[in-house]
């Protein structure tokens, strides 16, 4: 199964944590829908972790993985996706 795993380090400041949680909720709502417009069967997981980062797995075709990575970069640069 194709998977996108996005990890955030939990903020310690309550105001920042509140914003971060709203941001994660927004990403959980928007990213799967936007990704599904161009790529089928990608499971999107967004969570807190001890280290921040993103992993892409399950793509058997390297060209498809590269197209997915480029599309993900486009989405990440789209400010409207983060409007809370």
MOMO-V258667 format. One record per residue. RES is the residue in one small letter. NEAR is the number of other ideal C-beta (glycine too) atoms within 12 Angstrom. D_FIRST is the distance of its C-alpha to the first C-alpha in Angstrom with 1 decimal. Layout:
BEGIN
res=RES near=NEAR d_first=D_FIRST
res=RES near=NEAR d_first=D_FIRST
END
This chain:
BEGIN
res=x near=14 d_first=0.0
res=x near=25 d_first=3.8
res=x near=22 d_first=6.3
res=x near=35 d_first=10.0
res=x near=25 d_first=12.3
res=x near=29 d_first=15.9
res=x near=19 d_first=18.7
res=x near=26 d_first=22.4
res=x near=17 d_first=25.3
res=x near=19 d_first=27.3
res=x near=18 d_first=30.6
res=x near=9 d_first=33.8
res=x near=10 d_first=36.0
res=x near=11 d_first=35.8
res=x near=11 d_first=36.2
res=x near=15 d_first=33.5
res=x near=17 d_first=31.2
res=x near=15 d_first=31.9
res=x near=17 d_first=31.0
res=x near=25 d_first=27.8
res=x near=21 d_first=26.7
res=x near=18 d_first=27.6
res=x near=24 d_first=25.6
res=x near=28 d_first=22.5
res=x near=17 d_first=23.0
res=x near=21 d_first=23.5
res=x near=32 d_first=20.4
res=x near=22 d_first=18.4
res=x near=18 d_first=20.2
res=x near=24 d_first=20.1
res=x near=31 d_first=17.1
res=x near=25 d_first=14.4
res=x near=17 d_first=17.0
res=x near=25 d_first=17.9
res=x near=32 d_first=14.5
res=x near=19 d_first=13.9
res=x near=14 d_first=17.2
res=x near=17 d_first=15.9
res=x near=29 d_first=12.2
res=x near=14 d_first=10.2
res=x near=18 d_first=7.1
res=x near=31 d_first=7.1
res=x near=21 d_first=7.5
res=x near=31 d_first=10.8
res=x near=26 d_first=12.6
res=x near=29 d_first=16.2
res=x near=23 d_first=18.5
res=x near=19 d_first=21.6
res=x near=17 d_first=21.7
res=x near=10 d_first=24.4
res=x near=14 d_first=23.3
res=x near=17 d_first=22.3
res=x near=15 d_first=19.7
res=x near=25 d_first=16.3
res=x near=23 d_first=13.3
res=x near=28 d_first=10.7
res=x near=17 d_first=7.9
res=x near=20 d_first=5.3
res=x near=23 d_first=7.8
res=x near=12 d_first=9.6
res=x near=12 d_first=12.6
res=x near=11 d_first=14.6
res=x near=11 d_first=16.5
res=x near=20 d_first=13.6
res=x near=22 d_first=12.6
res=x near=14 d_first=16.4
res=x near=19 d_first=16.8
res=x near=31 d_first=14.1
res=x near=23 d_first=16.1
res=x near=17 d_first=19.3
res=x near=24 d_first=18.4
res=x near=30 d_first=17.4
res=x near=14 d_first=20.8
res=x near=18 d_first=22.5
res=x near=30 d_first=21.2
res=x near=21 d_first=22.3
res=x near=12 d_first=25.7
res=x near=16 d_first=26.1
res=x near=10 d_first=28.5
res=x near=13 d_first=28.3
res=x near=22 d_first=24.8
res=x near=21 d_first=26.4
res=x near=12 d_first=29.4
res=x near=17 d_first=30.0
END
